[in-house]
Amino acid sequence: KGSQSLDGHHGSQPFIVDAEGIPEINRNPSITNMKDIVKSMNQATESDSGVFADLFADLFLNSLHDNELLTSALSNAHISTAFRDDSLGKAFEMVAKIISTRELRGVDRDIFFIPHSNWDAHNKVLWNLNTNLESLD
């Protein structure tokens, strides 16, 4: 359900989300109904459009839909845990918000990656480890 694994069944597509959320597609359109126009242009392909045009249109429309769905879900997500006010805290807060939307997204597991550097220590290993672990506390 909602995942892609070794059995080859395809689930939901991955999202790349930063600490501020998912970026809105075409945040400043040149005309007010740009999304409607883009959707209508990609809904109906012609018989001679070709397989790749159909595939692109389907993937593009699915991406627009998923972007709108996750944007809406994240704006309505409420979590009770308080996170610290730095980049790492904001990243963990966004992870918590995304986890809270799993039923709406139809997934039963997620994988998250939060970049946090300075773990590859070739000297002063114990000092680096202690410093990095303190930054996670």
C-alpha positions as CSV (number, residue, x, y, z in Angstrom):
1,K,0.0,0.0,0.0
2,G,1.5,3.3,-1.0
3,S,5.1,2.2,-1.4
4,Q,7.5,0.7,-4.0
5,S,9.4,-2.3,-3.0
6,L,11.1,-5.4,-4.4
7,D,7.8,-6.8,-5.5
8,G,7.7,-4.2,-8.3
9,H,4.3,-2.6,-7.3
10,H,4.4,1.1,-7.8
11,G,3.1,3.4,-5.1
12,S,3.3,7.1,-4.4
13,Q,6.1,9.2,-5.8
14,P,8.8,10.7,-3.6
15,F,8.6,14.3,-2.5
16,I,11.4,16.6,-1.9
17,V,10.5,18.9,1.0
18,D,12.6,21.5,2.8
19,A,12.0,22.8,6.3
20,E,9.6,25.4,4.9
21,G,7.4,22.8,3.3
22,I,6.8,21.8,-0.3
23,P,7.5,24.5,-2.9
24,E,4.4,25.7,-4.7
25,I,4.6,25.1,-8.5
26,N,4.7,28.5,-10.3
27,R,4.4,30.6,-7.2
28,N,4.1,33.9,-9.3
29,P,2.2,33.1,-12.4
30,S,2.0,35.7,-15.2
31,I,-1.8,35.2,-15.4
32,T,-4.3,34.3,-12.6
33,N,-5.6,31.1,-14.1
34,M,-2.2,29.7,-15.1
35,K,-2.7,26.3,-13.3
36,D,-6.1,25.8,-15.1
37,I,-4.5,26.5,-18.5
38,V,-1.6,24.2,-17.9
39,K,-3.9,21.4,-16.7
40,S,-6.1,21.8,-19.7
41,M,-3.2,21.7,-22.1
42,N,-2.0,18.4,-20.6
43,Q,-5.3,16.6,-20.3
44,A,-6.1,15.9,-23.8
45,T,-3.4,14.5,-26.0
46,E,-4.0,13.8,-29.7
47,S,-3.8,10.4,-31.4
48,D,-0.5,11.3,-32.9
49,S,1.0,12.8,-29.7
50,G,3.0,9.7,-29.1
51,V,3.6,7.5,-26.0
52,F,6.1,9.9,-24.5
53,A,3.7,12.9,-24.7
54,D,1.0,10.9,-23.0
55,L,3.5,9.7,-20.3
56,F,4.8,13.3,-19.7
57,A,1.2,14.7,-19.5
58,D,0.2,12.0,-17.0
59,L,3.3,12.4,-14.8
60,F,3.0,16.2,-14.9
61,L,-0.7,16.2,-14.0
62,N,-0.1,13.7,-11.2
63,S,2.8,15.8,-9.9
64,L,0.5,18.9,-9.9
65,H,-2.2,17.0,-8.0
66,D,0.3,15.5,-5.5
67,N,1.9,19.0,-4.9
68,E,-1.5,20.5,-4.2
69,L,-2.6,17.6,-2.0
70,L,0.6,17.7,0.1
71,T,0.6,21.5,0.3
72,S,-3.0,21.4,1.6
73,A,-2.2,18.6,4.0
74,L,0.8,20.3,5.5
75,S,-1.0,23.6,5.9
76,N,-3.7,21.7,7.9
77,A,-1.2,19.5,9.9
78,H,-1.1,20.2,13.6
79,I,1.5,18.7,15.8
80,S,1.8,19.0,19.6
81,T,5.5,18.6,19.9
82,A,7.6,21.7,20.3
83,F,10.8,21.8,18.3
84,R,13.7,24.1,18.7
85,D,14.0,27.2,16.5
86,D,17.0,26.4,14.3
87,S,17.4,24.7,11.0
88,L,17.6,21.2,12.4
89,G,14.6,21.7,14.6
90,K,12.6,23.1,11.7
91,A,13.6,20.1,9.6
92,F,12.4,17.6,12.3
93,E,9.2,19.6,12.7
94,M,8.5,19.2,9.0
95,V,9.2,15.5,9.2
96,A,6.6,15.3,12.1
97,K,4.1,17.2,10.0
98,I,4.6,14.9,7.0
99,I,4.3,11.8,9.2
100,S,1.0,13.2,10.5
101,T,-0.4,13.2,6.9
102,R,0.4,9.6,6.1
103,E,-3.2,8.4,6.1
104,L,-4.2,11.2,3.6
105,R,-1.2,10.3,1.4
106,G,-2.1,6.6,1.6
107,V,1.3,5.4,2.9
108,D,2.2,3.1,5.7
109,R,5.9,4.0,5.8
110,D,8.2,6.9,4.8
111,I,11.9,7.5,4.5
112,F,13.3,10.8,5.5
113,F,16.7,12.3,5.0
114,I,17.8,15.4,7.0
115,P,21.3,16.6,6.1
116,H,23.5,17.2,9.1
117,S,27.2,17.4,8.4
118,N,30.5,16.8,10.2
119,W,30.1,13.1,10.9
120,D,33.0,12.0,8.7
121,A,35.8,12.5,11.2
122,H,39.3,11.3,10.5
123,N,40.8,12.8,13.6
124,K,39.4,13.9,17.0
125,V,36.7,11.2,16.5
126,L,35.4,11.2,20.0
127,W,35.3,15.0,20.2
128,N,33.4,15.2,16.9
129,L,31.0,12.5,17.9
130,N,30.2,14.1,21.2
131,T,29.8,17.5,19.6
132,N,27.4,16.1,16.9
133,L,25.4,14.1,19.4
134,E,25.0,17.2,21.6
135,S,23.6,19.1,18.6
136,L,20.9,16.5,18.2
137,D,19.8,16.7,21.9
